[in-house]
Amino acid sequence: MEGFVHPDFAPVTEKMQHLMSKRSAIGGMAVAVYHQGELVVDAWTGVRDAAGTPWQRDTMSISFSTTKGVVATLAHRLADRGLLDYDARVAEYWPEFAAGGKEHVTVRHLLSHQAAMHDVRRLASTTEELLDWDTMTAKLAAASPEWEVGRWSGYHALTYGWLVGEVIRRVTGLTVNEALQQEIAKPLGVEGEMYIGVPVGERDRVADLLVNPKRTHRSFRLIEFLARFRRYQPLRAAMVIDDAVDVFGTARIHDGEIPGANGSFTARSLATMYSALITPPAAGADPYLSAATLERANTIQHRLGPDGSGSNERVGKDRVLGFEMKWRLGYHLAPTTAGVLPSGFGHFGLGGSGAWADPESGLAIAMVLNRVGGTPIGDTQMLRLGGAAVRAAERRHAA
C-alpha cells in the first residue's frame, strides 16, 4: 500500500488491504476520497501487469462504464454555459439524427437512457466498427428506437457514449477526448490522468487488464445465451461484440473513442472531478458547476412522453438491467454497504470501478482497478469502499 490517507479515513485503506488480500484477488487498484473538498485518501496497491510491475501514483486503468459519468459531466458543463439545452431536440444539434422517427428525441432522453436505442448488436458486429466514430454515429442517426421514446429507461451500455458524445462534438467542434481535456482535466489540474482513447505516448501508464478467464467467460456467455431469446432482447445492450473481450485487453482499444466504455483514469482524477461538482468554490472563485445546473443534473428523472412532457409517475425498473437505477441526467444512484445515499450520484463500471459524489455529506470517492471478472455491471468492492468512507465521514462529523 502506497500513497496517503488521513487518519480519520484509515478504514478505507484497511478495506483496500482486505480486498486485495483475498485469494481470488489479482492485479492492483487505486482509491481516492475527498471530504468537504479535502483530499483524505489517495492510495494504491498491487500490480499493473502480469509481470508484477507495481502500481504507481500516475497509473491509469480503463474503467468501462465509469466513463459515462465523465461524459455526463461534460454535457453539464456545456449546459451550464447555455451551449446545450437538456430539453432541446437532439436533431437541433445533429440534424441527421431526425431519421427513423427520432425527430422528437431530446438530449434529456439520451442522458437518462430513455431514447430506446440501446441495442448495439443491431448496429455493429465487430469491435473495429465500435472504434470508428463516423461509422457508429451514422448507424445511430439512421436507426429507429426499439420502443416508445420516454416510456421506459433502458440502459444504453455502449450506445450512450456515441449518442451523447456526438451532441458534445456538434456543440463544441471537438472530439469527446478533446472536450474532456478542455472542460475537466485542465481546469481541475488532472491533465495526463484521464482520457477517452489514450494517446500512444501515454499508454505505457495504463494498467494491463488482468482477466479471471473462467468467471468472465461464464458471465458473458450467460448474457449471450439469454440475449438469443426475444424475452431477453433488452440484454443485448449490455452485451459486447463477439471479439470485444479480446480487443479490450490490448492497446488497440485505445485507438478510438468509445465514450460509453473506454475511458482510462486515475482514481484521483475521477474523485477530483466529482468533488468539484459538489464543493463550494473558494471566495471569489467561480463554481465548477453552478448550483442550479447541479440540481438539474442530480434530479431523478420521471417518465417523459414523446413530446418531452413529464408526469409524476417515476420510471420503474430499467428494462435492460432489471432493477431501478434512479437515473439522473447521466448518473445513477450511489449505493454503499452503509446504504444508498439519497442525494448521491455517480457511475460504476464493469470489473468494479466506479465513482460518486454526495452533496449532503461532502464525500466524493473513486476506485479504479485492472482486474476483470464477475458481472458486466461491476461487483461489491466499490460498495464496501464507499461504505467505509461514509462511516468514516459520519464519525468525523460526530467528533
N, C-alpha and C positions, 0 to 999 in steps of 0.2 A: 504494500500500500504506500503510495506516494501522494504528495500534494499538501493540502491544507484543510483543517477542519476547526471551527470554533468549538471550544469545549461544550457549549450548550447543545451542539448538534452532533456530538460524538456518536449517538445511537445510529446515525445514518451510515457512517463509515463502518461501524460494527456490523450493521446489516449487510453492507457490501462484502465484508470479510466472510460472513456466514454464507452468503450466496455463492461466493467463489470457492468455498471450502468443500462444497458438495462433490460427491464422487462423479456426478454427471457433468460438472462444470468444465467448460473448455474456453480457451480464448481469454479475453480481457474485457474490462468495462471502465467507464468513467462516469462520475456523477458530480453535478454541480447544483448548489442550492443558494438562493438569495432569500433573505428575510428583511422586509421593510427596506429594500434597496441595498442591503449589505450582503456581500458575498461571504457566506458562512461555511460552505463546503466547496472545495474544488479538488477532487481526489480521483485517482486512477489506480488500477491494479491489473495484473495478469499480462498476457502476451498478445501481440498484434498479428502473429502469423504462426504457421505450423512449425517453423524453425525455432520458435521460442523467443523471438525478439521482444524485449519488454515494451509495454505500452508507455508512451511518452506524454508529456503535457500537451503537445500540439497534435497528437494522433487524432485523426478523424475516422469516422466509421459511417458507412452507408446505413441510412436509418429508415428506409422504406416509407411507410405511410406517415411517419412523424413529419415528413416533408410537407404534407398537406397543411399543417398548422402554419408553416413558414409562408407558403403560398397565400393562405388566407390573410396573413398579416400584411403582405404586400398589397393585396386588394384594399385592405382597410386604410393603409397609408394613402393610397390614391383617393379613396372616398373622403378621407379627412381633408384633402385639399380641393375637393369639389371636382375632381377629374373623373370620378366614377360614381354612378348612381345605382344603388342596390336594386331599385325598382324600375330601372330602365330596361327596355327590351335588349337582349344580347345583340340582336341584329342592328341596333343603332351603332354599335362599335364594330361589329363583324357582320357586314351585310349578307355574306354568303350563307350565314347560319340560318336565315329565314326559310331555307328549303326544307322540304319534308314535314311541313306542318308545325314548324318551330317558331313561327313569327311572334308568338306571344310569350315565349320563354324569357324570363328575366334573369338578371345577374343574381338576384336573391335565390332563385331556383337552383342555379348552379352551385352557389356557395352552401346551400343547405341540402344538397343531394336529392332534390325534388324534380330534376329535369328528365328522369326516366330514360337516361342514356348510359346506363351502367355496363352493358354487355360488351366487353372488349373483344370477346371471342367472335362476335358478329362482325367486327371491324378488321381484325388482324389475325394472322396465322403464324407469324414469326416475330422474334424479338428484333430482328433487323427493321421491320416495319415500325415497331414501337420506338426505335431510336431515330426515326425520320420524322421530324416535326411537321413538315408540309404534308406528308402522307396521312398522318393521323388527324391533323386538323381538317384536311379536305374530306376525309371519310366522315368525321363527326358533323361537318357542315352539311353534308348530303344526307345523313341518316335521319330516321324518324324516331320519335320517342316510343318506348316499349309500352307505356300506358299513359293515361291522362296525366299531363304535367301538373304537379302540385297536389295530386290526390294522396300520394304516399311518399315517404322518403325511401330511397333505395341506394345503399352505399355505392358510390362511384369509385371503386377501389383504384382503378388506373385512369379511367377517363376524366375524372375530376381535374387532374393536372393539366391536361391539354385544353379542357373547356375553360377553366378559369385562367390558365396561362395564356391562351390566345387573346382573351379580353385584355389582360395586362399588356401583352405585346402590342395590340392595336391602340391602346390608350397612350403608351409610353414610347413606342417605336423601338423598344429594347427587347432582347430575349429575356426570359424569366430569370436566368442567372445574372445577366447584366443588371436587371432591376433589383435583384437581391443584393448585389454589391452596393448599388447606389442608395437603396432605401433602408437597408438593415445593417449590413456588415460595416460599411464606412461610418455612418452616424453613430453606431453603438461601439465602435472600436474593436470589432472582432473580425477585421479583414484577415483573410487567409485561413479562416476557421469554419467557413460554411460555403458550400457550393451546391448547385444543381447541375450535374455534369462537370466533373472535376477537370481542370486544365491539366495537360500532360505533365507540366513541370511541378505540379503539386501532388501527383498521385502516389509518390513514394511515402507520403504521410497518411495514406488511407489504409486502415487495417484490413487485412485479408478476411473474407468471410470464412469461418470455420463451421462446417456443416455437420450436424449429427445425422448421418445419412439415413439411418433406419427410421428415426422419428419424422424427419422432414419428408421422406419418400412416402411414408404411410399417410401423413396428413394431407399432402397434395393429391395423392391418388384417391383418397376418400372423397375429396371435393370433386375430382374429375368424374368419379363414378356417379355421385349424386347429380351432377350437372347434366348427365345424359338424359335424365328424366324430366319431362315437362314440369312436373310438380316442383322441381328444384331449380328451374331455369334461372331465377334471380341469382343463384350462387355463381353463375358464370362471370359476374362482375368481380368476384374475389379470386378468380381462377387465373393463374398465369398462363401464358402461351407455352406450348409444349417444350420449347428449348430454353425457357427463361431461367430455370433453376441453374442450368449450366452457364449461361451468359452472365447472370448476376454475380457469379463468383469469379469473374475475370475483369480485367481492366476495360474490356470492351463496353461494359455497362456505363462507363463514364463518357463515351463518345458522343452521346446525345443528351437532350434534356427530357426527362420523364418526371414532370413536377409532382406527380402523384406518388412517386416511389424511389427515385434515385438521388435524393439529396444526401450529401455527406457533411457531417458536422462534428465539432467537439461538443461535449456536454455543456461546457462553459458558454459557448456561443448561443445555444438554444436557451439556456437559463437566463442569460443576459437579455435576450430578446423578450422573453415572457415577463421578466422582471420590469423591463422598460415599459411594458404595456400597462402595468398596474401601479407603478411607483410615481408619486407626485414629483414634478420637476423641482430642481433647486431654485432658490429665489432668483427671479429674473430670467429663468430659462424657459424655453418653450417645451411643452409636454411632447413626448414621443408620439402619443396619440391622444387626441382630445377626449375629455370625459364623455362627451355626447356620442362620439363615434365608438368608443369602447363599450358604452351601454348598448348601442345598437348591435355591435358585433357579438356581444355576450348575451343577447336575448334569445331564449329558447324559441325556435320557430314554430308557428302554428300552420294549420292546413291553409294552403293558398289555392284559389281557383285559377283556371287558365288565364283569366284577365289580371291576375296578380292580387285580387282582393282576398282578404283574410276572414277567418271566423274564429270563434272561441274554442273550437274543437282542436285539441292538440293531436299532432301526428303520433300514432301509437308505435308499435314495433316496426323497426326498419325491415323492409321486405327482403333485403339481402342478408343482413346479419341476424335477423330473427329476434332481436330484443331492442328495447327502447334506448336510443342513444342521446336523447335530449339535444338534438343538433342545434347549435348556434350557427352563426354565419361562418362556416369553415372549421369550427371547433366542435368537439363533443364534450360530454360530461367529464369530470375529474374524479375517478374512483380511487380509493385507497383502502388499506386494511383498517383505517380509522374511520371509514365511512365515505360516502360520496359527498364532496364539498358542494353545497348549494350554489355558491357563486363561482365555483372553479370552472375552468375551461382549458382545453388543450387538445393534443392528438397523440395517439400511440401508434406503433408500427410493428410489423412482423418481426419476430425474434425477441421482442421485449423492449425495444427502445421506446422513448416517449418523453413528453414534456408538458407541463401545465403551469397555470398561474391561478392564484386565488386572491381576488381583491380584498376579501374580508380579513384574511389572516396576514396578507402581505407576503405570502410564500410564492416562490417560483422554483421549480425543480426540473431537471432534465437528466436523462440517462441514455448513453449510447453504448453499444457493445458489438462484438463481432461474431457471436455465436448465433447460428440459425437452427432452430428446431421448434418443436411444439406446434402451435396452431398458427394459421395465417394472420390472426389478429393479435398476436402477442402472447404473453404469459403473465405470471403473477409477480415477477421481480419488481416491476415498476410500482405495482400496488403496495408491496412491502416497503420499498424505499420511501414512497410517498407517505405511507402511514407513520414511518419512523420520523419523517420530517414534521408532519402535523403534530405528533405528540411532543416532539422537542420544542416546537414553537409554542404550544399550549403551556408547557412547563416554564418556558422563558417568560411568557406573559404573566403567569401566575406569580412568578418570583418578583 
